Amino acid sequence: MIDAYLENKLLKLEKQEELVINKGKRLYKTSTIYPLDKLLIAVLDRSLNLISGFILLIKNENFTAASHLIRCHLDNCLRLSGAWLVDNPQHFAEQVIKGIKISKIKDRYGKKLYDNYLAQQMNKNYPGISDVYDECCGFIHLSNKHILMSSKLIDSNKLEFKINKRDSYISDETKIKAIELMEDITKMVLDFSEDYIETKIKVDKNSTK
């Protein structure tokens, strides 16, 4: 059973779902659908589902599964950011739509768009995102994080373990931090979305003059 403060944090995150939907509505109101529109729609749709799934898992006290979704959500943001690092964003989106791995695509400086490189580039505008990337990778791959989530030191002579579907050793502080990470990543997705939509609106206005 989650406490009231944690519940309020989840409600705040839940409100971001509407912001994600509204970005999609704004995008649909623009003119021609370009390849980057399709990519952005996929990102917004995936973001909405990840946020919803994360909330349900936290409410069901399944932090082990919920923590994986943070990395997936960050993946959304990192890979979308690649469109801002290349000379031709629409061509970038076309390549992704065709199934070409983003890690095989190069930016305007000839650097391949590996996830860690994307995180480093995003870190310039969003300080700390590289650290978040490193921490989230620890949730995806079996690591000390999972050992800590399945055991608890009772005293110097006693170590307790658990194998069950509920959180037993995850503090509310850890859950709150995770919720805030989801919020921050969503804000970044919304920032990229707004930047593209505003650019597209300006292009549409200029083309009708």
N, C-alpha and C positions, 0 to 999 in steps of 0.2 A: 504494500500500500504506500503510494507516494504522498509526501506531505504537501501542505498548501503552497509553500514557496516554490517548490519544484513544479507543482501543477501550474502556477502562474507563469513560470518560465516556459513551460510547454505551450501554454496558450499564446504567449508572445510569438513563439516560433510558428505556431499554427496560423497566426495572422499573416505571416509572410507568404503563405500559400496563395492568398488572394492577390498579393503583389505580383507573384509569378504569373498568375492567370491574367492579370491586367496588362502585363508586358506583352503577353501573347495576343491579347485583343488589340493593343496598339499596333503591333506588327501586322496583323491581318488588315488593319485599316489603311495601310500604305498600299502603293500601287503594285507594280510587277513583282512577282515572287522570284527572287534570285537564289542561287545555291546557298549563300550564307543565311538566307531566311530559313531554308530547310534545316540547316545545321542548328541554328538558334532555336527553332521550334522543338527539335529533338532534345536540346539541352534543357529548355524550359519544362518540357514534358517529363524528362527524367528527373529533374530537380524536384518537381512537384511530387512525384512518386517516392523519391528518396526521403523527402521531408516527412511525408505521411507515414511511411514505413518506420522511420526513426522514432517518431512520436509514439506509435503503437508499441514498438519494442521497449521503449523506456517505460511506458505505462505498464507493460507486462513484466517489468523487472528483468529484461533480457539484455543487459548492457553488452555482453559479449558479441551478440549479433548486431546491436545498434551501432557499436563502435566501428564496425566495418563500413557502414553506410557513410560515415564522415569522410573516409578516404574516397569512396565512390563519388560523393558530392564534390569533393575537391578536384577529382579527376575531371568532372564536368567543366569546372571553372578553368583549370589549367589548360585543357585542350581547346576550349573555346578561345582562350587568350592567344593561341597560336595565330589566329586570323589577324591579330594586331601586330604581329612580328614579321609578316611576309610582305612582299611587294604587291601581291595580287590576292587579296582576301577571298574573292569569289572563286578564283582558281584553286586556292587552298581548300575551300569548302567542297568544290567539285571532286577533288582528289579524295577527301574523306568520305564523301557519298559513294564513290566508286569502290571503297574498301581499302584504300591505300593507308598503311599504318602512319599515324602522325609522326612517329619517331623516324620515319624515312623521309619526311618532308624537311626542307631546309628553310631557314629564315633569310632575311635580306642580307645577312652577313655570312651566309654559307654554313651556319650552325644547324645541326639536326635537332629537331624539336623533341628531344627526350623529356620525360616528365621532370627530372631534376633540373634540367636547363630551363624549362618553362617556369618552374618554381623560383629559380634564381632571378629570372627576368621579372616575374610578378612581384618579387620581394622589393624591387625598386620603388614601386607605387604602394605596395601593401607590406610594410616592414613586419617581419616575423613569419611570413607565409612559408619560408623555407624550413623554419623550425617546425611549423605545423605539418608540413609535408613529411619530414623525417619521423615525427611522432606518429602520424597516421599510418605510415608504412609498418610500424611496429604492431599495429592492430591487425593488419592483413596477414602478415607472415607470423608463424608461430614464434613467440619471443618470450622474454621475461615478463612482459605485460600479462600474458595469459597465465603464467605461473602465479603471479601475484593475485590475479582475479580468482584463482581456484584454491588458494590457501591463505592462511592467516596465522601469524605468530601470536600465540596466546600469552606465553611468557618465555623466558630464556630456555625452558626445558620442554615446551609443548608447542607443537605445530598442528594446526587443524586444517583438514582438507574438505572439499565438497565436490560432489558430482551430482548436479541437479540443474533444472531449467530456470532457476531464479537467482537473482543477485543476492549474494550473501556477504561478500566482502567489498562491495563497491560503495564508497561513501557518496553522500549527496553532493559534496563539493566536486567530486569527479564527474558526476552526472551533469551538474550545472555547467561545468567547464565544457563538456561535450555539447550541450545544448547551445552554448554561446558560440562554439566553433561552427556549428551548423548555421546559426544566425549570420555570422560573419561571412561565411562562404556564400550564403544566399545573397547577401548584400553585394558581394563582388560580381556574382552572376547577373544581378539586376543592374549593376553599374555598366558592365559590358553591353547588356541588352539595350539600355537607354542610350548609350553612346552610338550604337549601330542604328537604332531607330531614328535618332535625331539626325544623324548623317544622311540616312536614306530619305528622310522628309525634306532636307535641304536640297538633295540631288533632284528629287521629284519636282520641287518648286522651280528650280533652275531650268529643268527640261521643258517646263510648260510655258516659260517666258517667250 
